Each structure stands twice: as C-alpha cells, then as structure tokens.
Amino acid sequence: MMSTAKLSHESWGVLPDGQTVDLFTLRNAHGMRVSISELGGAIVSWHAPDRAGRLGDIMLGHDTPADYWAATSYMGALVGRWANRIARARFTLDGIEHNVDRNEGENSLHGGATGFHRALWQAREDDGALVLTLDSEEGDAGFPGNVRVQVRYTLDDDGELTIDYRATTDAPTPLNLTSHGYFNLAAQPGADIKGHVLSIDADAFFEVDAGLIPVRQTAVAGKAFDFREAAPIGARLEWPHEQLSLARGFDHCYVLRESQPALREVARLYEPASGRVMTVSTDQRGLQFYSGNYLEGVRGRNGMTYGAHAGLCLEAGGFPNQINMADREDVISRPDKPYRQITKYRVGVLV
C-alpha cells in the first residue's frame, strides 16, 4: 500500500555535551505512529492498536536522549559499522590486518563503544519519509574507508515500517547494518515476551562459544531453536540446551532460507492477549533472535526498570563474525560495490 504517512518533528532533549536532539514521528492514516530520534537513528516508540483498537507502545525505550547516550543496550538504534560481533576485534581485508574497538571483552560488538548508535544523524523529510544520513570517517572505531550511510524510514497505511539502508565507501570496508529494536507486542508495563508466539523461516542456526561468537552451523530440527512451526518463546526458554545456558536464552543468528526475490517474509511474532502480530521481511541472509536476556535492571521509560526477557530483538543482517568467515566477501563494500539492505516490520492484529 502506498504511504499517506505524515512526518512531524519536535525538540526532544539535550545531550551531556549540550547538543540538542530532535524527535521525528511518522503517522499513518489509521493513527499508528512511530517516533525516531536523531541520536542513533533509534526507534524510540511505536504506538500500534490492539484488537480492540487501543493504542499501545510495542517498543522498549528510555525517556531522554541523555538516557540513550548513557545506556549500553542499543535500544531501537541503528547499529554499525558492524552489527553483532567480530571475534577478537580484528579481521584481515585484502591482505591487511585491521584491529577495531574492543568493547565486549576481547571482541567488538555493534561497531564499538562509539558506533552508529551514539552518532547524531542528519535528518530530512522526503515525500513523507524520514531520511537519515551519517558520514563515518576513515578510522572510526578502527574501520577502514570513508563511508556515507543513508537510512530511509517509511510507514505505510498497512502498518508496515520499511527500513531502507544504503551506503557508499571510498575504500574496501566491511559493512553490516541493522536495527536493534526491542519489541513487546503486549505493550503493557512489566510484561515479558514469554507468551509471544514466534516462527522463523530457517533450517539452521549458528551455535556460539562462551563469547557468543559463531562456531558452526547446525540444524534446528529437534532443538529448542526450531521455530519453523510457530511456538511460544517461554516454553522454549525452559528447554535444557547448552546453547541456551551459554547465552542465558536466545542470542543466536538464524540462517534464513534464501529465495527469489531476495526480499521475503522470514519471521512472524504473535501476542495472543492483544492480538497484535508482526511480520519481518528482509533481503538479508541472517536474522539474530535475541530474547532480552540481559535486560534485568535496565532503566526504561517512565522511571521503570526492565526485567530479563522484557523485550526481544529480530535483527536482520549478515552473520556475526562473517568478516572472518570463508564467505567474507559478501559483507565487504567497495567503491564499485555499494551497500544495500531492506528490512520491513509490519504490525497488525488478528481478530
């Protein structure tokens, strides 16, 4: 459906260094609204109706830009240059070894401590869409090449939020971008995601080591990780499995079934009490399912404190540590090979 969304913006707050931050809100014809911050390009809130038509915020978040700046949970943010982990914070590209920011033990996570999630993006309106741009200079967090990134957010009247990523570089560099939104379709304070029902179109996932670095692909069949048929998340969290113990829940990348066209529906999330349902479509090979295992004690909205599994992430992108895998060339951008990614989150209701 074509978008008739309207875009508005307001001053939202101030960072510790005095920089001001604006908040932009997309609204569709049915009252749904999605608010996005210049800081980190973060989806701050998404108000969507339940089966009775009552609006509720299906995103976890913080109250102020200063809270986002201080936090380490990447709430709703655009993350890069490299989403997820790079083992030992190093990689070799065209025969040159690069060392990047270590911000999770010996590994690099989500582009380092000063990644895209802490940047102030430049915002503009384009035909009802919000377009964010960011220049990442050579050497940012140790990554090579000057990179210009553009992310376009569009909300249509079917409740579909499209995130269209594009980037160019003047030198070879790894790029793997994603949106780190924490969803809870119940939209109720204190609710967890254990009653959500999830399906993922994947026959395999990556097992991880103690540092959550992928070590091998393995079939989902017969394991807690098999979401080819829809299953409640809470019941799966209780399955005895070494991988669940390592991550304190799900924090694993699924190897999505590939198809033509490349943009296809890959996951579906349903919350029975509210009737809300969300589908995820992407042209990417991987989908990271994170069940909010480390949200305990994280300061949330309206002064509340989140608990473990208060929200979940479904992050589309390349594979964690793929820059150190045999198929690394797939995640390297070059001057003649720009980066492109499209992911869509569509929220509706089952009556």
N, C-alpha and C positions, 0 to 999 in steps of 0.2 A: 504494500500500500504506500502511496506517496505520502510524504510528511506534510502536515499542516502545522507542525510544531512552532511555537513561539519561543524566542530566546530573550531573556532579560538578565540583568546583572546588577549587583549591589556591592558596596564595600562590606567586607566581611570581618576584617580584623588586621592586626599588626603583628609582625614577627619580632623576636627579641632584638634584632638589629635595626628596627624602625621601619622596615619595608612594609608597605600596605599590600593586602591581598584581597582580590575581588572574588566573588562567588557568582557563577553563571547558572541559570536554571532554564532547562528545556521543558516545555509543556506541550502535551498533545491535545487533541480535540475532546478527549474524554476525562480530562482533569489529572491524568498521570503527570508527574513531574520528576525530573532528575536534576540534581544540583551537583555542579562540578567546580572544583577550586583551581585557581591558577597555580597554587602550590602543589607540585607533584602531579598536576592534571588529575587529581583524585576525585572519584565519585564519592561525594560526601553523603548524599541521601538519594533514595529512590522511593517515592511515595506511589504505591500501586493499590488498586482496590482489591478487597477480598470478594467472596461470592455474594455477600450482601451489599456490595458497593462501598464499603467503608475503607477509606484510605489508611494505609499503614506504611511505615518506613521499613523496607526489606533489607537495608544496608546497615552494617555496623559502622560506627564512626566516632569521632571526637567532637568537642564543642567549638574549638577555636583553632585558627591557623597555628598559634603557638603550641597547642597540644599536638598537632600533626608534626610540627617541627621536632618536638622532643621525643615523640614516640618511635618505637622500633618495630612496629607490627605491620607497616606498609598499608595501612587502612585505605582501601579503594584506589591506591596510587597506580600510575603508570610507572613500571619499573624497567630499568635498562642501565647501562647498555646491554647488560646480560641478565635476563630474568633467570632466577633459580641459581644453582651453584656451579662454581668452577673449582675442580679439585686442586688443592694446594695453591690456589690463586695464581696459576700460571698456565700458559699454553704456548705452542710454537706455531708460527704463521709464516709461510714462505721461507722457512729455514731460520727465522729469528725468534728467539725466546722472549716472551713478554711476561712480566710479573705485574699483577693487578692487586687492588686493595684487598687485604685480608680483614674481613670483618665478622667472620664466624669461625673462630679457631684458626686453623691453617687454611681455611677455604674462603672463597669470595662468594658473597650472597647478594643477589639482586643489584649488581652493579657497584657494590661497595657502599661504605658509610655515607658518601656524598653523591649517590646515584641520582637518577632522574626523579625519584620520589621526593627529593629535597630541593629540586630546582623550581624556580619561578618561570613558568611557561608564558609565552606571549599569546594573548587570546584575541580572536576576532570573530565576527559573525559572517557567515557566508550562506545565503539562501536558507536561513532558518537553522543552520547547523552551527556548532561551536568548533572552531578550528584552532588548535594549539600548536605552536611551533617552539622548537628549542635548538640552540646551537651548542654542541658538545665539542670542545676544543681537543686537539691532539694532546694526549697525555692525561686526560680526565680519568682519574682512578687507575691510571696506567695503561689505558687502551690506546691503540694507535689510530691515526687518522682524524681529520676534522669531519664531524658528522652533523648534518642538519636533519632534524626529525619533524614530521608533521603528523598530528593525530586529529582526526575528524570524528566528532561525536554527532550522531543524528538520531533523533527519536521520531518514530512514525506513529500513526494513529492505531496501529495494531499492537502497540506496546513493545515494539522492537527497538532496542538501542544498538545501533551499529557503531563499532569502533574500527575505523579505517586508518591503519598505520602505514606511513611511507617514510623512507629515509634515504639520503644520498651521502656519499663519502668521497674524499679525495685520495684515499689510500685504503688498501685492504684492511678490514677490521671485522671482528665477529659482532653480529647484532642478533639479539633475541629479545623482543619486547613483549610485554603482556600487561594485563590489567589485574590488579591484586584486590579485587573487591571481595569483602566478606558478606555473604548472603545469609539471611534468616527469613524465610518466607512467612513465618508466623507473625513477624512484626510486633512482637509482644515483649516488653521488658522482662528480662530474666529467663526467657525461653531458650532452650538449646535446640540443636538441629538433629537430635537423635530420632525424632519421629518423622523426619523428612524421608521420602522415598526417592531413590536415585537409580538411574540407569546410565551406563556409559558404553558406547559402541566400540569396544576394544576387546581383542582376544588375548592381549599380553600387556604386561606392565614391567617396569624396572624394579628389581629388588635393589636395596641400598645397603651400604655399610653403616657403621656407627656414626659416621659424619654425614649421613644421608646422601652420599654420592652413589650414583648408579653403578652396580657391579655386573648385572646381567639382566637380559630379558627373560621372562618366564611366563608361561601360560597362566591365565586367570582361572581356568577350569578347576573346579573342586576346591577353590580357596575363598577366603573372605573377600578377596579382591574381584570376584566375578560379579559384575553389575550388568552383564549383557541382558539379563532379565531384571526388571525393577525390584529393588529390595530396600527395606528400612535400614538406615545407616546405624542406628543404635544397636540393633541386633548384630550387625557385622563387627562393630567395635568390640563386642564381647567375645568374638571368636578367639581361641588360642592360636596365635601365629607369631613366630619370631619377628617377622617384619612389623607387625603392629606394636610389639613391645619396643622395638628399636626406636620407632617414631612416636610412641605414645598415642598411636592412632594412625590414620591415613595421612601420609605426606609423600605420595608416590606419583610418578608420571606414567600415564597410560599411553600405550602405543595405539593410536587410533587407526581404525580401518580406513584405508585410502580409497578414493573413488573419483570418478569424473562426473560432473565438475568437482573441483577440489573443495569448494565451499559446500559443506554438507552438515546436517544436524548430527551432533556427536554425543550429546548428553541431555537428560531430562530430569528435572527436580520437581517433586510434588510435596506440598504440605497439606495433609488431609483436613485439619481443623479449619483452615482459612479458605481452602480450595484453590490457593494460588499455585500456579505451575510455571516453571521457567524452562525454556529450551536454550541450548547453547549450540551455535553453528560456527564453524571455523574452516579455514583452508590450511590449518597447521597440522603437523604430524603428531604432536603431543598434547596431552591435557593433564595438568597437575591437579590432583584432588587432594586438598588439604582440609582436614576436619577440625581445624581450630584448636589443635592440641595444646598450644602454649598461650592461650588467651586468659588463663587464670590470672586475676589481679590486674589486667589491663584496664586503664581508665577509659570509660566510654562516654556516651552522651548523657547530658543532664546529671553529671556527677556520679553516675552509676559505675560499678566495677563489673567487668565481664568475667564469666567463668569459662572453664575449658569447654570446648565444643559449642560456644555461643554463636558461632557462625562458621561458614565453610567457604572455601575458595575453589573455583573451577577455572584454572588459568591456562589458556591456550598459548602454545608456542612451540619452539624446538625442544629437544630433550635436554634435561640437566646435564652439564658437563659435555655436551655434544662436541664442543670445540676441541676436546681431547679424544674423540672417538674416530673410528675409521671413516665415517660419513661427515667429517667436519666441514667439507667444502660447501655443504648445503646451508650452513649458517654463517658463511663468510660473505660479507658485502664488499664490492669493489667499485671503482669509479664507473665501470661499464655494467655493473650488476647491482642496481638499487634494491633496497629492502622494501617488501610489501607484505602486509598481513591484514586480513579482515576477520573479525570475530563479531558475532551478533548474539545478544542476550534478549530473548523475547519473554515477556511476563504476561500471563493471562489468568483465567480462572476456569476450573471445572465445576459445573453446577450439579 
